[in-house]
């Protein structure tokens, strides 16, 4: 009986640790985010840490018009769109995917318009906690209406994932963090 009690307490402790705490009084309006994953530990799990809110994507506009009609911009800074397929409202079939090229740098953008902001934040969290992610470059922010994070994947590419209300965007680079940052600076959403 004592053994089962200890196992039960261990499970409850793990669940509470995974849920994290609320450092800003519970309103998510302060300068810190709720506990969010940090850098991977030696065991391969993500350790919770607090982070300040990033300047993006809150300072960027949301796409205007009907989500069904959304098209990725033709150019973003020095990047030119080479291809585009799908629709942002079709999350089940992969959303809208656009490929951008600038010299030897390639960025693949995926855009989703989801039913609500919670789904968009959950999509960002799922992308940043995927098994292919080996390092988070900074602790991501998961807020009620916006989220953001940048990670390195096991193939040496970089991923930026962010949401703004019902919109969710994922941008992957073929290996250059500078190229991804340049793309993010010029991307209007």
C-alpha positions as a LaTeX table, in Angstrom:
\begin{tabular}{lrrr}
\hline
Residue & $x$ (\AA) & $y$ (\AA) & $z$ (\AA) \\
\hline
Unk1 & 0.00 & 0.00 & 0.00 \\
Unk2 & 2.82 & 2.40 & 0.91 \\
Unk3 & 4.44 & 1.70 & $-2.47$ \\
Unk4 & 1.26 & 2.66 & $-4.39$ \\
Unk5 & 0.94 & 5.87 & $-2.36$ \\
Unk6 & 4.49 & 6.86 & $-3.30$ \\
Unk7 & 3.85 & 6.08 & $-6.96$ \\
Unk8 & 0.64 & 8.15 & $-6.83$ \\
Unk9 & 2.49 & 11.10 & $-5.28$ \\
Unk10 & 5.20 & 10.81 & $-7.92$ \\
Unk11 & 2.61 & 10.88 & $-10.74$ \\
Unk12 & 0.85 & 13.90 & $-9.21$ \\
Unk13 & 4.21 & 15.69 & $-8.84$ \\
Unk14 & 5.08 & 15.03 & $-12.46$ \\
Unk15 & 1.70 & 16.29 & $-13.66$ \\
Unk16 & 1.99 & 19.47 & $-11.58$ \\
Unk17 & 5.54 & 20.06 & $-12.82$ \\
Unk18 & 4.42 & 19.59 & $-16.43$ \\
Unk19 & 1.58 & 22.09 & $-15.99$ \\
Unk20 & 3.92 & 24.74 & $-14.56$ \\
Unk21 & 3.09 & 27.69 & $-12.42$ \\
Unk22 & 1.69 & 31.13 & $-13.11$ \\
Unk23 & 4.30 & 33.71 & $-12.17$ \\
Unk24 & 2.29 & 36.79 & $-13.12$ \\
Unk25 & $-0.77$ & 36.43 & $-10.94$ \\
Unk26 & $-2.77$ & 34.33 & $-13.39$ \\
Unk27 & $-3.79$ & 37.00 & $-15.89$ \\
Unk28 & $-1.04$ & 36.39 & $-18.45$ \\
Unk29 & $-0.85$ & 40.12 & $-18.86$ \\
Unk30 & 2.44 & 40.60 & $-17.02$ \\
Unk31 & 5.93 & 40.62 & $-18.41$ \\
Unk32 & 6.53 & 36.92 & $-17.95$ \\
Unk33 & 4.93 & 33.99 & $-19.66$ \\
Unk34 & 3.65 & 30.94 & $-17.87$ \\
Unk35 & 6.18 & 28.15 & $-17.53$ \\
Unk36 & 7.32 & 27.10 & $-20.97$ \\
Unk37 & 9.75 & 24.52 & $-22.26$ \\
Unk38 & 13.41 & 25.48 & $-22.17$ \\
Unk39 & 16.46 & 23.76 & $-23.54$ \\
Unk40 & 16.44 & 19.99 & $-23.79$ \\
Unk41 & 17.98 & 18.20 & $-20.85$ \\
Unk42 & 20.40 & 15.29 & $-21.10$ \\
Unk43 & 17.45 & 12.89 & $-20.91$ \\
Unk44 & 15.87 & 14.54 & $-23.95$ \\
Unk45 & 12.92 & 16.13 & $-22.15$ \\
Unk46 & 12.20 & 19.83 & $-22.13$ \\
Unk47 & 12.72 & 21.60 & $-18.80$ \\
Unk48 & 10.19 & 24.36 & $-17.91$ \\
Unk49 & 11.49 & 27.92 & $-17.63$ \\
Unk50 & 9.95 & 31.40 & $-17.65$ \\
Unk51 & 10.57 & 33.87 & $-20.45$ \\
Unk52 & 9.77 & 37.47 & $-21.26$ \\
Unk53 & 7.42 & 38.14 & $-24.12$ \\
Unk54 & 9.12 & 38.48 & $-27.50$ \\
Unk55 & 8.50 & 41.63 & $-29.55$ \\
Unk56 & 7.07 & 39.56 & $-32.41$ \\
Unk57 & 4.45 & 38.58 & $-33.46$ \\
Unk58 & 2.47 & 41.08 & $-31.38$ \\
Unk59 & 3.87 & 44.00 & $-33.38$ \\
Unk60 & 2.90 & 42.46 & $-36.74$ \\
Unk61 & $-0.48$ & 42.73 & $-38.43$ \\
Unk62 & $-2.79$ & 39.82 & $-39.08$ \\
Unk63 & $-3.67$ & 38.94 & $-42.67$ \\
Unk64 & $-6.67$ & 40.93 & $-43.90$ \\
Unk65 & $-9.61$ & 39.58 & $-45.86$ \\
Unk66 & $-11.13$ & 36.13 & $-45.84$ \\
Unk67 & $-8.81$ & 33.37 & $-44.58$ \\
Unk68 & $-9.80$ & 31.17 & $-47.54$ \\
Unk69 & $-8.39$ & 33.78 & $-49.94$ \\
Unk70 & $-5.07$ & 34.27 & $-48.09$ \\
Unk71 & $-1.99$ & 34.13 & $-50.30$ \\
Unk72 & 1.57 & 34.25 & $-49.05$ \\
Unk73 & 3.39 & 37.45 & $-50.13$ \\
Unk74 & 5.22 & 37.24 & $-53.45$ \\
Unk75 & 8.40 & 38.64 & $-51.92$ \\
Unk76 & 9.69 & 38.92 & $-48.36$ \\
Unk77 & 12.83 & 41.05 & $-48.11$ \\
Unk78 & 15.33 & 39.48 & $-50.50$ \\
Unk79 & 13.27 & 36.27 & $-50.75$ \\
Unk80 & 11.03 & 35.54 & $-53.72$ \\
Unk81 & 8.19 & 33.05 & $-53.61$ \\
Unk82 & 8.97 & 30.13 & $-55.93$ \\
Unk83 & 5.84 & 28.06 & $-55.29$ \\
Unk84 & 2.63 & 28.04 & $-53.28$ \\
Unk85 & 0.01 & 25.36 & $-52.73$ \\
Unk86 & $-2.91$ & 24.61 & $-50.45$ \\
Unk87 & $-5.15$ & 26.86 & $-48.38$ \\
Unk88 & $-4.58$ & 28.26 & $-44.90$ \\
Unk89 & $-8.07$ & 27.09 & $-43.86$ \\
Unk90 & $-7.22$ & 23.47 & $-44.71$ \\
Unk91 & $-5.18$ & 22.51 & $-41.66$ \\
Unk92 & $-6.11$ & 18.83 & $-42.11$ \\
Unk93 & $-4.36$ & 18.76 & $-45.50$ \\
Unk94 & $-1.27$ & 20.72 & $-44.47$ \\
Unk95 & $-2.43$ & 24.33 & $-44.72$ \\
Unk96 & $-0.89$ & 26.77 & $-47.19$ \\
Unk97 & 2.72 & 26.02 & $-48.08$ \\
Unk98 & 4.99 & 28.48 & $-49.88$ \\
Unk99 & 8.65 & 28.08 & $-50.78$ \\
Unk100 & 10.90 & 31.15 & $-50.89$ \\
Unk101 & 14.38 & 31.44 & $-52.40$ \\
Unk102 & 17.19 & 33.97 & $-51.96$ \\
Unk103 & 20.50 & 32.83 & $-53.42$ \\
Unk104 & 21.31 & 29.49 & $-51.80$ \\
Unk105 & 18.86 & 30.04 & $-48.94$ \\
Unk106 & 15.44 & 28.38 & $-48.96$ \\
Unk107 & 12.59 & 29.11 & $-46.57$ \\
Unk108 & 9.46 & 26.97 & $-46.47$ \\
Unk109 & 6.48 & 28.78 & $-44.96$ \\
Unk110 & 3.36 & 26.99 & $-43.76$ \\
Unk111 & 0.32 & 29.05 & $-42.78$ \\
Unk112 & $-2.82$ & 27.92 & $-40.97$ \\
Unk113 & $-6.01$ & 29.71 & $-40.04$ \\
Unk114 & $-7.60$ & 27.73 & $-37.20$ \\
Unk115 & $-10.93$ & 27.88 & $-35.39$ \\
Unk116 & $-9.59$ & 29.77 & $-32.37$ \\
Unk117 & $-6.45$ & 31.20 & $-30.78$ \\
Unk118 & $-6.04$ & 28.22 & $-28.44$ \\
Unk119 & $-5.67$ & 25.88 & $-31.43$ \\
Unk120 & $-3.09$ & 28.20 & $-33.00$ \\
Unk121 & $-1.03$ & 28.30 & $-29.79$ \\
Unk122 & $-1.34$ & 24.49 & $-29.48$ \\
Unk123 & $-0.03$ & 24.13 & $-33.05$ \\
Unk124 & 3.02 & 26.25 & $-32.22$ \\
Unk125 & 3.63 & 24.22 & $-29.05$ \\
Unk126 & 3.31 & 20.96 & $-31.03$ \\
Unk127 & 5.83 & 22.16 & $-33.64$ \\
Unk128 & 8.37 & 23.32 & $-31.04$ \\
Unk129 & 8.05 & 20.14 & $-28.96$ \\
Unk130 & 8.27 & 17.73 & $-31.92$ \\
Unk131 & 10.68 & 14.83 & $-31.74$ \\
Unk132 & 12.77 & 16.34 & $-34.55$ \\
Unk133 & 13.66 & 19.38 & $-32.41$ \\
Unk134 & 17.03 & 19.04 & $-30.71$ \\
Unk135 & 17.48 & 22.54 & $-29.27$ \\
Unk136 & 15.30 & 25.54 & $-28.48$ \\
Unk137 & 17.31 & 28.70 & $-29.16$ \\
Unk138 & 15.42 & 30.53 & $-26.42$ \\
Unk139 & 12.52 & 29.54 & $-24.20$ \\
Unk140 & 9.36 & 29.88 & $-26.30$ \\
Unk141 & 6.44 & 32.06 & $-25.28$ \\
Unk142 & 2.95 & 30.52 & $-25.18$ \\
Unk143 & 0.38 & 33.20 & $-24.44$ \\
Unk144 & $-3.40$ & 33.22 & $-24.74$ \\
Unk145 & $-3.51$ & 34.93 & $-28.16$ \\
Unk146 & 0.10 & 34.81 & $-29.37$ \\
Unk147 & 3.05 & 32.45 & $-29.18$ \\
Unk148 & 6.56 & 32.37 & $-30.59$ \\
Unk149 & 9.66 & 30.20 & $-30.61$ \\
Unk150 & 12.75 & 29.32 & $-32.65$ \\
Unk151 & 14.40 & 25.90 & $-32.65$ \\
Unk152 & 17.11 & 23.80 & $-34.29$ \\
Unk153 & 16.04 & 20.49 & $-35.79$ \\
Unk154 & 18.07 & 17.30 & $-36.01$ \\
Unk155 & 18.80 & 17.89 & $-39.71$ \\
Unk156 & 20.61 & 21.18 & $-39.00$ \\
Unk157 & 17.73 & 23.40 & $-40.15$ \\
Unk158 & 15.99 & 26.09 & $-38.12$ \\
Unk159 & 12.28 & 26.43 & $-37.37$ \\
Unk160 & 10.39 & 29.53 & $-36.30$ \\
Unk161 & 6.81 & 29.00 & $-35.17$ \\
Unk162 & 4.42 & 31.74 & $-34.14$ \\
Unk163 & 0.74 & 32.47 & $-33.78$ \\
Unk164 & $-1.40$ & 35.57 & $-33.67$ \\
Unk165 & $-5.01$ & 34.96 & $-32.68$ \\
Unk166 & $-6.35$ & 32.27 & $-35.08$ \\
Unk167 & $-3.34$ & 32.46 & $-37.42$ \\
Unk168 & $-0.36$ & 30.14 & $-37.09$ \\
Unk169 & 2.85 & 30.31 & $-39.16$ \\
Unk170 & 5.82 & 27.95 & $-39.38$ \\
Unk171 & 8.97 & 28.92 & $-41.28$ \\
Unk172 & 11.84 & 26.51 & $-41.80$ \\
Unk173 & 15.30 & 27.28 & $-43.14$ \\
Unk174 & 17.56 & 24.92 & $-45.05$ \\
Unk175 & 20.32 & 25.51 & $-42.52$ \\
Unk176 & 20.97 & 29.23 & $-42.09$ \\
Unk177 & 19.70 & 30.99 & $-38.97$ \\
Unk178 & 20.63 & 34.35 & $-40.54$ \\
Unk179 & 18.42 & 33.58 & $-43.53$ \\
Unk180 & 15.52 & 32.66 & $-41.24$ \\
Unk181 & 15.98 & 35.87 & $-39.22$ \\
Unk182 & 16.07 & 37.96 & $-42.42$ \\
Unk183 & 12.87 & 36.29 & $-43.59$ \\
Unk184 & 11.16 & 36.90 & $-40.24$ \\
Unk185 & 12.15 & 40.59 & $-40.27$ \\
Unk186 & 10.55 & 41.09 & $-43.67$ \\
Unk187 & 7.49 & 38.86 & $-43.26$ \\
Unk188 & 4.48 & 41.13 & $-42.73$ \\
Unk189 & 2.43 & 38.86 & $-40.45$ \\
\hline
\end{tabular}
